[in-house]
Amino acid sequence: MLLKVPCNEWVNYNDYTQVWYASKEKQLIRILKKEIEFFKPKVLFINGIYSWYFNLVPLMFCRATRKIISVRGMLHPGALSQKAFKKKTYLLFFKLAGLHRRYAFHASDENEKKYIQDIFGDKIRVYVAKNFPKRLLQQQPLKKTRDTLELVAIALISPMKNILTVLLALQHATENIVYNIYGSVKDEPYWKTCLEKIKLMPLNVVVKYHGHVEPSKVEEVLMYSHVFILPSKSENFGHAIFEALSAGKPVITSNNTPWKNLAHSKAGINVDNDSVSLQNAISLFAAMEYEEYSLWSKNAGIYATNAIRFEEIKKQYKSMFAT
């Protein structure tokens, strides 16, 4: 369902945030310049690096005393492997124009700081400030019997999220498994390939696509699953992963996310990006009885609680935005 959202005007998102949604106009640059000149911000914080309208135009026309580019995982090697030539060409011109020396960068952790420096050099300014996630209430473990499993994924459907690899793993499953997929389709050809694989599922595997889910409904969606599965090729943070963990859902994800050592904490499993590793992880959870699964569910919530230090993160952002 499409929502009617006011364009080219500021609307209240919550009590302390306003949002401006741009229309698809030929005069968008002129409109953006007008808004920038009207507000005259002291700090300009840019999400992303590749957009002409919403990254480069504000950087060029805003006279803020501090301009910070938050790359949001876009320089992770896994992300750079997608549309590699186009991205490498863009970043080359970015450097040749000397833009990387004019502005500061935001990294969500030390690993991302290294990725930024690998592209732009060690002398650029990089602030490290972790993401502020949404923490959900820990849910009661879903009832479970041996050789059954309810999987759920919430993500934009694209090659980066590796949904196809999950489907390839499920083709070899011998347990009774339901795989629920939520999220908008970002890459239509990729989703078409996924749909072809879904048709080949064995009778013991059911795949359900539910489309977009509103943020307010995520908690309810997680309530009816045992395990959250999202083996992304890369994640800057993975908010959906954290929300699932905080709700008490063990997670199956790749080694290319910030959520490491899950098996050690009995909060989930980190896998390689191949169908065999995924199949093994899925089988491990499917084989669990309720008592064992309940322990992993409890530990997922504990893992999420221990992973985030909110007061420390506040200090990091105050330091970055100080003028």
N, C-alpha and C positions, 0 to 999 in steps of 0.2 A: 504494500500500500504506500503510495506517494503522499508525503505530507506537504501541505502548503506552508512554505517558510518565507517570511518577508526578505526581499533581496535589497542589497545596497543601503541597509540601515541597521543601526545597532539595536539588538533585542536582548532582553534579560535571559540569561541562561540559568542563573541562580542568584542568590542574594548578594554575591560579591563578584560576579563575572558577567560581562556582556560579550556577545558574539556578533560578528558582521559577516553575513553570507553574500558572496559576490554573485552577480548575474552573469550570464554568458553574453557579454556585450563587446562590440568592437572597441568601445571607448573605455575598456576596463582599466587600462594603464592610467588614463586621465582621472578616472574615479578614485583609483588607489592613491595616486599622488595627492589628490584633494584631501582624502581622509588623513594621510600622513602629515600634511602641512597643517591641518586643523588641530590635531592633537599634540603635535610636537613632542613625542615621547622622549624621555631621557634614556631609556633602555629599550632596545629593539631585540626581541627574542624570536628567532626564526626557526620553525619546525621544518626540517628537511633541507635538501640542498639542490635538487634537480629542477624545481619549478621556476619557469621564467616569471610568471605573474606574482607568485606568492613567496618566492625566495629572493630572486635577483632584483626585481623592481623595487621592493621595499629597501633592500640593502643599498641600492644606488641612490634613491631619492630621499631617504630618511636622514635627518641630521642629528640623530641621537648621539650622545656622548659615548655610549657603549652599545656595540652591536655584537650579538652572539648567535652563532649558527648551531642548532642542535641537530646532529646528523641522524639521530633516531635509528641506528642500526644500518643505515644505508651504505656504510663503508666496510661492513663486515665482509670477509671473503666470500661467504655464502651468498650474500646479497649481490656482490659485484659479479658473481658468476652468471647472474641472470641479465640478459641483454648486455653482455660484457663489453662489446665493441662500442656501443653507443655511450655507455657510462664512462669508459676509459677516455673516449674522445672528449666528452664534456669536461671531465676532471682535468685533462691536459690543458684545455683552453682556460679553465678556471685558474690554474696555476700560472700559465703564461701571462694572464692579465694581472697577476699579482694580488688577486682577491684574497687569497689565503693569508696574506700578510697584513691585510687591513682590518680583519675582524678576529674576534675570539671564537672558540668552539666549545660546545658543551658535550661531554661524554657521560654516559650513565654509569660507567665503571672504569677500572684501570685497563681492562682489555680493550674497551672501545677507544680509550685514549691512545693506546698503541696503534690501533687500526687507523686513526686519524693521522697520527705522526708518520705511519708507514707511507701514507699518500702525500702529505704536505710537509714533512720534515719535523725535526725535533725542536725547532726554534719557535714554532707557532704557540700561541696561548691557548691552553686547553683547561677548562674548569671541569672537575669531576663532581657531579651531583646525581645521586641515584634517583630513580623514578619513585613517585608517590603512588602506590597501588591502592586499590579499593579492597578492603578486607571484609570478607563475608563472615557471617556467623557459622560456626561449625555445626554441621548437620548430623543427625543420627545415621549410622551406617545403614545402607539399603540391605534388606534381607537377601541372603545369597545361599545357593546350594552348589555343590561341586559340579564342575563342567558346564557352568552357565556364567555368562558375563554380559553386562550392559555397558557398552562403551559410548562416550560422547566426545564430540569435537565442536568447538565454537571458533570459527575463523573465517576470514575472507578466503574464498576458494581460488587458489593459484598454486603454481608449482612450488613456491616457497614453503607452503604449509605441508607438503608431502602426503596429501590425502591419498593420492594414487598408490603410493607405496604401502599404505595401510590396507588398501583394497587388495593388493597383490598378496599380502600376508594372509588376509582372511580367506583367500581362495583355497588355502591349505589347512584351514582350521578344522579340527574334528569335534570341537565342543559346540554347544548351542550359544551363539553369540548374536547380539543385536548391536549394530553400529549406527548411532544417531548423529547426523551431521547438521550443524546449524551455521548459517552464514551466507552472505551474498556472493554471487559468482562474479569474480573479478576477471577471470580468464576463461572465456567461453570454449575455445578449442580444448583446453585442458579438462574442463568439466565434461565435455562430450566424450573424451577418452575415459574419464572416470565412469560415466554412465554405461559405456560398453563393458567395462570390467564388472560393474554391478550385476549386469545380466548373466554373468558367468558364475555367480556365487553358488556354492553348494546349498542344499536345502536346509542345512543346520545354521546357516548364516543369513541374517536379515539386515539389509542396509536401508535406512530411512533418511530421506533428505527433507528437512523442515523449512528451509529458506532462512531469511533474516530473522534474528531474534532481538527484541528490544532489550537494552541494558537492564531495565527494571525486571525483566523476566528471567535473567540468567540464573538467579538463585533457585528459582522453581525448576528450571531445566536440569540443573545439576542434581536436584533432589532425586531424580529417577535414574541415576547412573551409578555404576560402581567405580569406574575408572575414566579419567579424562585422558585422551590420547591426542597428541599433537607433536609429531616428530619433525619440527620445522628445520629447514636447511640452515636457518639463522634466525635469532630473535634478539633484538636489542634489550628487551626486558621480558615480554610475554605476559601481559596483564591477565589474559584469560587463564594462563597456567597458574599464576599466583592466586587468582580468585578461586580456582578449583581446589588448590591445596588448602587454602584458608577455610573452605567449606568442608574439608575432610575427605576430599577425593584424591586417592593416590593418582599419580601422573605417569604416563609413558611419554617421554619426550627424547629429543636427540641430545647429543653432547654439545650442540652448538647453541645452547641457551644458557642464561645465567644460573639455571637451576641444576646444580651439580650434586654428585654424591647422594642421589636419592635412595638408591638401594641400601647404602650404608645406614641411612636413617630409617629404613623401611617406610619410606614415604612415596616411593615410586621407583621407576627404572629409567636410566639413561641408556639409549640404544644407538647403534650405528645406523646410518641412513640406508638400510637395506631391508628387504622383506623378511629375511631369515631372522635377524635380530628382533624385528617387530613380532614375528610369529612366536618366538620363544617367550618374549615378555607377555604377550597376550595369553599364551598357554599357562604361564605361571599364575597369573591372576585368575584365570578361569578354573584352575584346579583347586583354588582355595575354598575351604568351608567358611561359614559365617564368622566363627570365632577368630580365625587367622586374619580374615579380611578386615574385621573390626579393629584389630591391632594396627594394621597398615593405615586404615582410615584415621584413627586417632593420631598416629604419628605424622600424617600429612598435615593436619592442623597445627601440630607442635612445630613442624619444620617451617611452616609459613610464619608463625609467630616469631620464631627465633631469627628468621632471615632478614627482617626489616627493623631498622632502628629509626623511628620517625623523628625523634628530636635531633639526631645526628643529621638526617637529611635536611631538616629545616635550616640548620646552621650552614650546610653546604650551599643552599640556594640563596641565603642572605649574603653570603660571601660573594657569590657569583653576580648578584644583581646590585651590589653596593656601588654607588656612583660617587 
